[in-house]
Amino acid sequence: MPAGLNPQASGVTLSDAVGSFKRRKRKSIIVTGMLLVVSVLILVFGLAATTRTQNITVGGYYPGVILGFGSFLGIIGAHLIENKRQMLVASIVFISFGVVAAFCCAIVDGVFAARHIDLRPLYAGRCQYYTNVFAVDKDVLCQTASRMSCNLRVRSNTCYCCELYHCGNSRMEVRGGYHEYTEVQSCQDVVHLYHLLWSATILNIIALFLGIITAAVLGSFKDMMPAAAADTCEPEPPPVSAPPEPPAPTTSYTSYYNSAPCLPPYTAYDLQACSMYPDSSALSDDSQSGASLMWPNMIPPRYSPPYYPPDEKPPPYSP
C-alpha cells in the first residue's frame, strides 16, 4: 500500500500531538506546584523571622507573596482552555517580579545574618535576659573587655549582650552587630532568628532558579492548545475499496442446445403432418425421450416446420 494511503498515519500523528500536549501540561503543573510550595515556605520562614523580635525587621517574605500569587495563576491557567494564554502571561509577569525580589532579599538577608548577628556571646552564655511584669526599663552596668563600664538602659523582655558595646566619651557605640533583641521570650529566640534568616535566604536562592525555570516552561506551554494538535495532522484518506471482481461465468441448460426463435404453438395441421414422419433423425436422444412423455405415438418437430419436397403441394387446410 502506498505511504500516502496509509490509514494509520493520521492517527499516529494525532496521538503524538495529544501526548505532547499532555506531557507539557503535566510538566507545567509540576514545576509551578514546586514553586508554589517554595513560595509558601519563604512566606512562613520570613514571617516567623520578622515577628521573632521587635527591633529587627526583615523583608524575606515579600518574594514568597509575589511568587506564590504567580504560581497560583500558573496552576489555574494550565487547566484552562479559553483564557489559558492570558492567565499564563499574567503568571509569568508575577513570577518575573518575584524572581527579582528573591534575588534582592537573598542578598540582603544573607548579609544581615552574617554581619549583624553575632551568636558567639550567646553560645558562651555571656548574654542576659531581662523581663518585668510591669514593663519597667532598667539600667544595667556593662563592663567591656577594656575595663570600661557604662550604664545601659534595657526594656522589659529584652536579651542584651554587654560585650558587644564600646563605651567611650560618655556614650555607647555598637561594636559589630546588634547588642539587644527586644520583645523576645528568651535569648534562645535570637538563635532561632539567625536560623530562620539563613533558611529564608536559602529558600530565596532556590526560588530564584526555580522561578526562572517555571517562567520558561510556562512560556513554551502558553501557546499550545488541544485543538491545534489536530490541525497539524494530515486529513485521513478515504478508505480504498477493492477492485470489483469479474462476474463468474454462468452456464444455462439451454446453452447445450441450438437456440431457435420462438415458434407459435402447434396447430392441428402440424400434428396431422407429423403423422407422415414418425421418425425424426434431427432430434437428439434426449429430446426424443422427453417428447415421448408428451406424445406417445407421434414425435412432432420442436424447432423447425415439417419438410415438403418441392414437387409436392401441401395438403389443404383442415380446421
KOLBAKOL-702391 format. One record per residue (C-alpha): residue number from 0; residue in three letters; x, y, z. Coordinates in pm, 1 decimal. Layout:
N
+-----+-----+----------+----------+----------+
:   i :  aa :        u :        v :        w :
+-----+-----+----------+----------+----------+
: NUM : ala :        X :        Y :        Z :
...
+-----+-----+----------+----------+----------+
***
This chain:
319
+-----+-----+----------+----------+----------+
:   i :  aa :        u :        v :        w :
+-----+-----+----------+----------+----------+
:   0 : met :      0.0 :      0.0 :      0.0 :
:   1 : pro :    144.8 :    345.5 :    -79.9 :
:   2 : ala :    262.7 :    563.0 :    208.0 :
:   3 : gly :     12.9 :    837.5 :    131.1 :
:   4 : leu :   -276.2 :    592.9 :    158.2 :
:   5 : asn :   -177.7 :    450.6 :    498.1 :
:   6 : pro :   -488.5 :    490.8 :    719.3 :
:   7 : gln :   -283.4 :    470.8 :   1040.7 :
:   8 : ala :    -51.1 :    765.1 :    962.6 :
:   9 : ser :   -303.0 :   1032.8 :   1063.1 :
:  10 : gly :   -399.5 :    852.9 :   1383.1 :
:  11 : val :    -36.1 :    812.2 :   1491.8 :
:  12 : thr :     36.6 :   1181.3 :   1431.2 :
:  13 : leu :   -274.2 :   1288.8 :   1623.1 :
:  14 : ser :   -192.3 :   1067.2 :   1920.7 :
:  15 : asp :    164.0 :   1201.1 :   1930.9 :
:  16 : ala :     40.0 :   1562.5 :   1932.2 :
:  17 : val :   -212.2 :   1493.8 :   2208.4 :
:  18 : gly :     54.0 :   1311.1 :   2408.7 :
:  19 : ser :    295.4 :   1602.7 :   2371.0 :
:  20 : phe :     29.1 :   1846.5 :   2494.5 :
:  21 : lys :    -43.6 :   1631.5 :   2798.7 :
:  22 : arg :    327.4 :   1599.1 :   2880.9 :
:  23 : arg :    377.3 :   1976.7 :   2857.2 :
:  24 : lys :     72.8 :   2036.9 :   3074.0 :
:  25 : arg :    183.6 :   1787.3 :   3337.2 :
:  26 : lys :    534.3 :   1932.8 :   3342.2 :
:  27 : ser :    399.3 :   2287.4 :   3378.4 :
:  28 : ile :    174.7 :   2189.3 :   3668.0 :
:  29 : ile :    455.5 :   2003.7 :   3847.5 :
:  30 : val :    709.3 :   2286.2 :   3815.6 :
:  31 : thr :    454.2 :   2552.1 :   3911.1 :
:  32 : gly :    341.6 :   2345.5 :   4208.7 :
:  33 : met :    700.8 :   2314.2 :   4328.8 :
:  34 : leu :    743.5 :   2691.3 :   4302.3 :
:  35 : leu :    420.2 :   2740.2 :   4497.6 :
:  36 : val :    548.9 :   2515.1 :   4777.9 :
:  37 : val :    879.2 :   2704.2 :   4792.7 :
:  38 : ser :    689.9 :   3034.2 :   4795.7 :
:  39 : val :    477.8 :   2921.5 :   5090.4 :
:  40 : leu :    792.3 :   2816.6 :   5278.7 :
:  41 : ile :    953.5 :   3155.2 :   5210.3 :
:  42 : leu :    642.6 :   3328.9 :   5339.2 :
:  43 : val :    629.5 :   3115.7 :   5655.3 :
:  44 : phe :   1000.7 :   3147.2 :   5738.4 :
:  45 : gly :   1005.2 :   3516.8 :   5653.8 :
:  46 : leu :    707.3 :   3598.7 :   5873.1 :
:  47 : ala :    848.6 :   3388.2 :   6155.7 :
:  48 : ala :   1179.8 :   3574.5 :   6134.9 :
:  49 : thr :   1009.0 :   3914.2 :   6120.2 :
:  50 : thr :    784.3 :   3851.5 :   6420.2 :
:  51 : arg :   1053.2 :   3686.7 :   6631.2 :
:  52 : thr :   1182.2 :   4019.2 :   6765.3 :
:  53 : gln :   1060.5 :   4375.1 :   6751.3 :
:  54 : asn :   1373.2 :   4572.9 :   6670.9 :
:  55 : ile :   1476.3 :   4359.3 :   6369.4 :
:  56 : thr :   1256.2 :   4362.8 :   6060.9 :
:  57 : val :   1346.6 :   4153.6 :   5758.6 :
:  58 : gly :   1184.2 :   4152.7 :   5416.7 :
:  59 : gly :   1245.7 :   3794.7 :   5314.0 :
:  60 : tyr :    876.1 :   3711.1 :   5290.8 :
:  61 : tyr :    794.6 :   3956.8 :   5010.2 :
:  62 : pro :    920.2 :   3723.8 :   4733.3 :
:  63 : gly :    701.4 :   3449.3 :   4880.4 :
:  64 : val :    389.0 :   3662.2 :   4834.3 :
:  65 : ile :    471.6 :   3757.0 :   4473.2 :
:  66 : leu :    590.4 :   3413.2 :   4364.8 :
:  67 : gly :    300.5 :   3244.5 :   4541.1 :
:  68 : phe :     45.6 :   3456.5 :   4358.7 :
:  69 : gly :    219.1 :   3399.0 :   4024.9 :
:  70 : ser :    233.1 :   3022.4 :   4085.9 :
:  71 : phe :   -135.5 :   3018.4 :   4175.0 :
:  72 : leu :   -220.5 :   3190.3 :   3847.3 :
:  73 : gly :      1.2 :   2944.2 :   3660.9 :
:  74 : ile :   -173.3 :   2639.2 :   3805.0 :
:  75 : ile :   -515.1 :   2782.9 :   3720.5 :
:  76 : gly :   -405.7 :   2883.4 :   3369.7 :
:  77 : ala :   -266.9 :   2535.9 :   3297.0 :
:  78 : his :   -615.9 :   2388.8 :   3347.4 :
:  79 : leu :   -796.6 :   2648.3 :   3135.8 :
:  80 : ile :   -877.8 :   2628.4 :   2765.4 :
:  81 : glu :  -1037.9 :   2959.6 :   2670.7 :
:  82 : asn :   -825.3 :   3215.0 :   2863.6 :
:  83 : lys :   -518.8 :   2997.5 :   2910.9 :
:  84 : arg :   -278.3 :   3231.8 :   2733.3 :
:  85 : gln :   -386.7 :   3546.0 :   2922.6 :
:  86 : met :   -366.4 :   3371.2 :   3259.0 :
:  87 : leu :    -23.5 :   3224.1 :   3189.4 :
:  88 : val :    110.3 :   3558.3 :   3067.3 :
:  89 : ala :     -2.4 :   3718.7 :   3394.6 :
:  90 : ser :    159.0 :   3434.3 :   3586.1 :
:  91 : ile :    489.0 :   3481.0 :   3402.8 :
:  92 : val :    485.8 :   3855.1 :   3481.5 :
:  93 : phe :    434.7 :   3797.3 :   3854.6 :
:  94 : ile :    695.7 :   3521.6 :   3860.3 :
:  95 : ser :    945.1 :   3752.4 :   3689.4 :
:  96 : phe :    894.6 :   4022.2 :   3954.0 :
:  97 : gly :    917.5 :   3756.1 :   4222.8 :
:  98 : val :   1249.1 :   3633.4 :   4085.4 :
:  99 : val :   1394.2 :   3984.8 :   4107.8 :
: 100 : ala :   1261.7 :   4025.3 :   4462.7 :
: 101 : ala :   1404.0 :   3687.0 :   4564.8 :
: 102 : phe :   1746.7 :   3784.5 :   4432.5 :
: 103 : cys :   1746.3 :   4111.6 :   4629.0 :
: 104 : cys :   1612.9 :   3959.2 :   4950.0 :
: 105 : ala :   1858.5 :   3670.4 :   4937.7 :
: 106 : ile :   2146.7 :   3918.8 :   4931.4 :
: 107 : val :   2001.0 :   4148.1 :   5199.0 :
: 108 : asp :   1902.1 :   3874.9 :   5443.4 :
: 109 : gly :   2223.4 :   3682.7 :   5392.4 :
: 110 : val :   2441.2 :   3984.9 :   5452.9 :
: 111 : phe :   2234.9 :   4089.2 :   5754.3 :
: 112 : ala :   2254.8 :   3744.3 :   5913.8 :
: 113 : ala :   2628.5 :   3719.1 :   5851.3 :
: 114 : arg :   2734.2 :   4068.3 :   5963.6 :
: 115 : his :   2480.7 :   4192.9 :   6216.7 :
: 116 : ile :   2402.1 :   3888.4 :   6429.0 :
: 117 : asp :   2685.5 :   3752.3 :   6642.8 :
: 118 : leu :   2599.2 :   3433.9 :   6826.3 :
: 119 : arg :   2932.6 :   3376.7 :   6998.6 :
: 120 : pro :   2832.9 :   3559.3 :   7321.6 :
: 121 : leu :   2503.3 :   3371.5 :   7319.2 :
: 122 : tyr :   2670.2 :   3032.7 :   7285.1 :
: 123 : ala :   2917.6 :   3131.5 :   7558.9 :
: 124 : gly :   2636.9 :   3232.8 :   7793.7 :
: 125 : arg :   2750.6 :   3591.9 :   7834.3 :
: 126 : cys :   2419.0 :   3746.0 :   7729.6 :
: 127 : gln :   2146.0 :   3829.8 :   7979.4 :
: 128 : tyr :   1770.2 :   3831.4 :   7956.2 :
: 129 : tyr :   1564.6 :   4088.7 :   8143.6 :
: 130 : thr :   1187.9 :   4073.3 :   8196.1 :
: 131 : asn :    949.3 :   4261.7 :   8419.7 :
: 132 : val :    576.6 :   4217.4 :   8453.9 :
: 133 : phe :    530.8 :   4589.4 :   8495.5 :
: 134 : ala :    727.9 :   4669.6 :   8174.7 :
: 135 : val :    969.3 :   4896.0 :   8358.7 :
: 136 : asp :   1300.3 :   4988.5 :   8196.3 :
: 137 : lys :   1617.3 :   4903.2 :   8384.3 :
: 138 : asp :   1968.4 :   5048.5 :   8390.6 :
: 139 : val :   2235.1 :   4780.3 :   8391.1 :
: 140 : leu :   2610.2 :   4819.1 :   8431.9 :
: 141 : cys :   2802.3 :   4684.7 :   8134.8 :
: 142 : gln :   3176.5 :   4628.9 :   8159.8 :
: 143 : thr :   3369.3 :   4573.7 :   7840.8 :
: 144 : ala :   3697.8 :   4399.6 :   7779.2 :
: 145 : ser :   3883.2 :   4730.3 :   7810.5 :
: 146 : arg :   3766.9 :   4752.3 :   8172.6 :
: 147 : met :   3542.1 :   5041.7 :   8093.3 :
: 148 : ser :   3194.5 :   5039.1 :   8235.8 :
: 149 : cys :   2880.8 :   5218.9 :   8133.6 :
: 150 : asn :   2514.6 :   5206.3 :   8208.7 :
: 151 : leu :   2276.6 :   5050.3 :   7958.0 :
: 152 : arg :   1903.1 :   5103.2 :   7976.6 :
: 153 : val :   1717.0 :   4793.0 :   7866.7 :
: 154 : arg :   1347.0 :   4733.1 :   7823.9 :
: 155 : ser :   1142.8 :   4450.4 :   7953.2 :
: 156 : asn :   1157.0 :   4116.7 :   7765.4 :
: 157 : thr :   1497.4 :   4200.5 :   7617.0 :
: 158 : cys :   1804.8 :   3988.4 :   7555.8 :
: 159 : tyr :   2121.9 :   4204.2 :   7571.6 :
: 160 : cys :   2494.8 :   4139.6 :   7534.4 :
: 161 : cys :   2726.4 :   4389.6 :   7707.4 :
: 162 : glu :   3045.1 :   4277.0 :   7535.3 :
: 163 : leu :   2904.6 :   4390.6 :   7202.2 :
: 164 : tyr :   2924.0 :   4752.8 :   7328.2 :
: 165 : his :   3204.4 :   5001.9 :   7319.5 :
: 166 : cys :   3188.3 :   5257.6 :   7598.2 :
: 167 : gly :   3381.9 :   5573.8 :   7545.8 :
: 168 : asn :   3349.3 :   5951.4 :   7558.1 :
: 169 : ser :   3035.3 :   5925.9 :   7772.7 :
: 170 : arg :   2844.5 :   5740.9 :   7503.3 :
: 171 : met :   2786.2 :   5387.3 :   7392.0 :
: 172 : glu :   2868.2 :   5270.2 :   7045.7 :
: 173 : val :   2756.1 :   4948.9 :   6889.0 :
: 174 : arg :   3055.2 :   4730.8 :   6815.9 :
: 175 : gly :   2968.9 :   4494.6 :   6536.7 :
: 176 : gly :   2614.4 :   4359.0 :   6539.6 :
: 177 : tyr :   2301.9 :   4409.6 :   6737.6 :
: 178 : his :   2355.6 :   4421.6 :   7112.9 :
: 179 : glu :   1993.5 :   4373.1 :   7219.9 :
: 180 : tyr :   1682.8 :   4199.0 :   7093.6 :
: 181 : thr :   1355.9 :   4328.7 :   7228.9 :
: 182 : glu :   1022.0 :   4156.7 :   7277.1 :
: 183 : val :   1167.0 :   3805.4 :   7288.8 :
: 184 : gln :   1074.9 :   3520.7 :   7522.4 :
: 185 : ser :   1436.4 :   3425.8 :   7588.6 :
: 186 : cys :   1781.3 :   3461.1 :   7441.7 :
: 187 : gln :   1723.8 :   3134.9 :   7258.4 :
: 188 : asp :   1487.5 :   3324.5 :   7027.6 :
: 189 : val :   1790.5 :   3506.9 :   6887.5 :
: 190 : val :   1938.3 :   3174.5 :   6779.9 :
: 191 : his :   1608.4 :   3085.4 :   6617.1 :
: 192 : leu :   1606.3 :   3420.3 :   6440.9 :
: 193 : tyr :   1952.2 :   3353.3 :   6299.8 :
: 194 : his :   1849.6 :   3013.5 :   6164.1 :
: 195 : leu :   1528.0 :   3149.9 :   6018.3 :
: 196 : leu :   1715.5 :   3422.8 :   5832.6 :
: 197 : trp :   1954.8 :   3175.5 :   5674.9 :
: 198 : ser :   1665.7 :   2941.5 :   5587.9 :
: 199 : ala :   1479.2 :   3225.4 :   5416.4 :
: 200 : thr :   1798.9 :   3319.3 :   5229.9 :
: 201 : ile :   1848.3 :   2964.0 :   5100.9 :
: 202 : leu :   1482.9 :   2936.9 :   5000.8 :
: 203 : asn :   1506.4 :   3266.6 :   4811.5 :
: 204 : ile :   1805.6 :   3135.2 :   4619.4 :
: 205 : ile :   1611.8 :   2817.8 :   4533.0 :
: 206 : ala :   1311.0 :   3027.0 :   4429.5 :
: 207 : leu :   1536.9 :   3239.6 :   4210.3 :
: 208 : phe :   1641.8 :   2948.1 :   3988.0 :
: 209 : leu :   1309.4 :   2763.6 :   4010.9 :
: 210 : gly :   1123.1 :   3079.8 :   3911.0 :
: 211 : ile :   1338.5 :   3116.1 :   3600.0 :
: 212 : ile :   1270.9 :   2754.3 :   3502.9 :
: 213 : thr :    897.9 :   2791.0 :   3570.0 :
: 214 : ala :    871.6 :   3105.8 :   3360.2 :
: 215 : ala :   1045.9 :   2928.3 :   3071.4 :
: 216 : val :    818.3 :   2622.3 :   3095.1 :
: 217 : leu :    501.7 :   2831.4 :   3111.4 :
: 218 : gly :    622.4 :   3046.0 :   2821.8 :
: 219 : ser :    657.1 :   2739.9 :   2598.7 :
: 220 : phe :    321.5 :   2599.9 :   2709.7 :
: 221 : lys :    107.2 :   2913.9 :   2682.9 :
: 222 : asp :     69.7 :   2889.0 :   2302.2 :
: 223 : met :    -24.1 :   2520.7 :   2293.5 :
: 224 : met :   -389.7 :   2431.7 :   2252.8 :
: 225 : pro :   -556.2 :   2088.5 :   2240.1 :
: 226 : ala :   -727.4 :   2171.0 :   1906.2 :
: 227 : ala :   -401.3 :   2286.4 :   1748.9 :
: 228 : ala :   -265.3 :   1935.4 :   1767.9 :
: 229 : ala :   -536.0 :   1804.1 :   1535.7 :
: 230 : asp :   -477.4 :   2083.5 :   1281.3 :
: 231 : thr :   -119.5 :   1976.3 :   1223.9 :
: 232 : cys :   -220.0 :   1627.6 :   1113.5 :
: 233 : glu :   -286.7 :   1532.9 :    756.1 :
: 234 : pro :   -650.4 :   1461.1 :    671.5 :
: 235 : glu :   -739.5 :   1099.1 :    690.3 :
: 236 : pro :   -754.6 :    948.2 :    340.3 :
: 237 : pro :  -1079.5 :    783.5 :    235.9 :
: 238 : pro :  -1085.7 :    406.3 :    261.2 :
: 239 : val :   -961.4 :    232.3 :    -50.3 :
: 240 : ser :  -1215.1 :     -8.3 :   -190.9 :
: 241 : ala :  -1102.9 :   -332.0 :   -351.8 :
: 242 : pro :  -1143.0 :   -360.0 :   -730.9 :
: 243 : pro :  -1466.5 :   -532.0 :   -830.7 :
: 244 : glu :  -1430.4 :   -896.4 :   -905.3 :
: 245 : pro :  -1527.2 :  -1013.8 :  -1255.9 :
: 246 : pro :  -1864.4 :  -1187.8 :  -1263.1 :
: 247 : ala :  -1847.3 :  -1559.7 :  -1252.8 :
: 248 : pro :  -1933.6 :  -1731.7 :  -1579.7 :
: 249 : thr :  -2285.5 :  -1857.6 :  -1579.7 :
: 250 : thr :  -2395.9 :  -2169.6 :  -1762.2 :
: 251 : ser :  -2752.4 :  -2243.6 :  -1850.4 :
: 252 : tyr :  -2916.4 :  -2557.5 :  -1950.2 :
: 253 : thr :  -3012.8 :  -2416.7 :  -2287.2 :
: 254 : ser :  -2650.1 :  -2347.9 :  -2384.3 :
: 255 : tyr :  -2608.5 :  -2711.1 :  -2475.3 :
: 256 : tyr :  -2872.5 :  -2681.4 :  -2740.6 :
: 257 : asn :  -2903.8 :  -2473.3 :  -3052.7 :
: 258 : ser :  -3100.7 :  -2162.7 :  -2990.9 :
: 259 : ala :  -3403.5 :  -2122.4 :  -3208.4 :
: 260 : pro :  -3655.6 :  -1844.9 :  -3244.7 :
: 261 : cys :  -3979.3 :  -1868.0 :  -3060.5 :
: 262 : leu :  -4236.2 :  -2052.0 :  -3269.6 :
: 263 : pro :  -4611.4 :  -2029.7 :  -3248.2 :
: 264 : pro :  -4790.6 :  -2306.8 :  -3066.0 :
: 265 : tyr :  -4860.0 :  -2623.3 :  -3250.9 :
: 266 : thr :  -5167.9 :  -2637.9 :  -3463.6 :
: 267 : ala :  -5378.4 :  -2924.8 :  -3577.2 :
: 268 : tyr :  -5208.1 :  -2902.3 :  -3916.7 :
: 269 : asp :  -4872.3 :  -2959.9 :  -3756.3 :
: 270 : leu :  -4997.6 :  -3256.4 :  -3562.5 :
: 271 : gln :  -5152.1 :  -3405.3 :  -3878.9 :
: 272 : ala :  -4838.7 :  -3351.4 :  -4074.3 :
: 273 : cys :  -4629.6 :  -3515.3 :  -3806.2 :
: 274 : ser :  -4804.9 :  -3845.2 :  -3873.2 :
: 275 : met :  -4630.6 :  -3856.1 :  -4208.2 :
: 276 : tyr :  -4290.6 :  -3850.3 :  -4042.5 :
: 277 : pro :  -4296.0 :  -4086.3 :  -3746.9 :
: 278 : asp :  -3917.4 :  -4081.8 :  -3716.9 :
: 279 : ser :  -3717.8 :  -3762.1 :  -3679.7 :
: 280 : ser :  -3345.4 :  -3802.1 :  -3713.2 :
: 281 : ala :  -3277.5 :  -3432.0 :  -3640.1 :
: 282 : leu :  -3371.7 :  -3469.3 :  -3275.2 :
: 283 : ser :  -3130.7 :  -3595.3 :  -3017.9 :
: 284 : asp :  -3191.5 :  -3890.7 :  -2799.9 :
: 285 : asp :  -3263.6 :  -3670.3 :  -2502.0 :
: 286 : ser :  -3518.8 :  -3467.8 :  -2693.1 :
: 287 : gln :  -3694.5 :  -3778.4 :  -2820.7 :
: 288 : ser :  -3713.1 :  -3929.2 :  -2477.3 :
: 289 : gly :  -3854.8 :  -3606.6 :  -2336.9 :
: 290 : ala :  -4108.0 :  -3570.3 :  -2615.5 :
: 291 : ser :  -4222.7 :  -3931.3 :  -2589.8 :
: 292 : leu :  -4363.0 :  -3848.8 :  -2248.4 :
: 293 : met :  -4594.9 :  -3592.1 :  -2406.7 :
: 294 : trp :  -4689.6 :  -3765.9 :  -2730.5 :
: 295 : pro :  -4675.2 :  -4142.7 :  -2702.8 :
: 296 : asn :  -4749.0 :  -4221.7 :  -3072.9 :
: 297 : met :  -4601.8 :  -3925.8 :  -3253.5 :
: 298 : ile :  -4296.1 :  -3704.8 :  -3214.9 :
: 299 : pro :  -4355.5 :  -3358.1 :  -3358.2 :
: 300 : pro :  -4066.7 :  -3139.5 :  -3459.3 :
: 301 : arg :  -3980.4 :  -2883.8 :  -3191.2 :
: 302 : tyr :  -3764.0 :  -2633.0 :  -3368.7 :
: 303 : ser :  -3842.5 :  -2645.6 :  -3743.5 :
: 304 : pro :  -4156.6 :  -2674.4 :  -3956.6 :
: 305 : pro :  -4224.0 :  -3001.3 :  -4147.4 :
: 306 : tyr :  -4031.9 :  -3056.3 :  -4467.9 :
: 307 : tyr :  -4215.4 :  -3083.2 :  -4803.2 :
: 308 : pro :  -4047.7 :  -3176.3 :  -5129.7 :
: 309 : pro :  -4054.9 :  -2906.1 :  -5392.5 :
: 310 : asp :  -4279.3 :  -3107.7 :  -5629.6 :
: 311 : glu :  -4542.6 :  -3189.9 :  -5375.2 :
: 312 : lys :  -4809.5 :  -2949.0 :  -5262.8 :
: 313 : pro :  -4903.3 :  -2924.2 :  -4904.5 :
: 314 : pro :  -5235.5 :  -3072.3 :  -4806.8 :
: 315 : pro :  -5530.7 :  -2847.1 :  -4782.1 :
: 316 : tyr :  -5600.7 :  -2676.1 :  -4455.4 :
: 317 : ser :  -5841.6 :  -2866.1 :  -4239.2 :
: 318 : pro :  -5983.3 :  -2690.4 :  -3931.9 :
+-----+-----+----------+----------+----------+
***
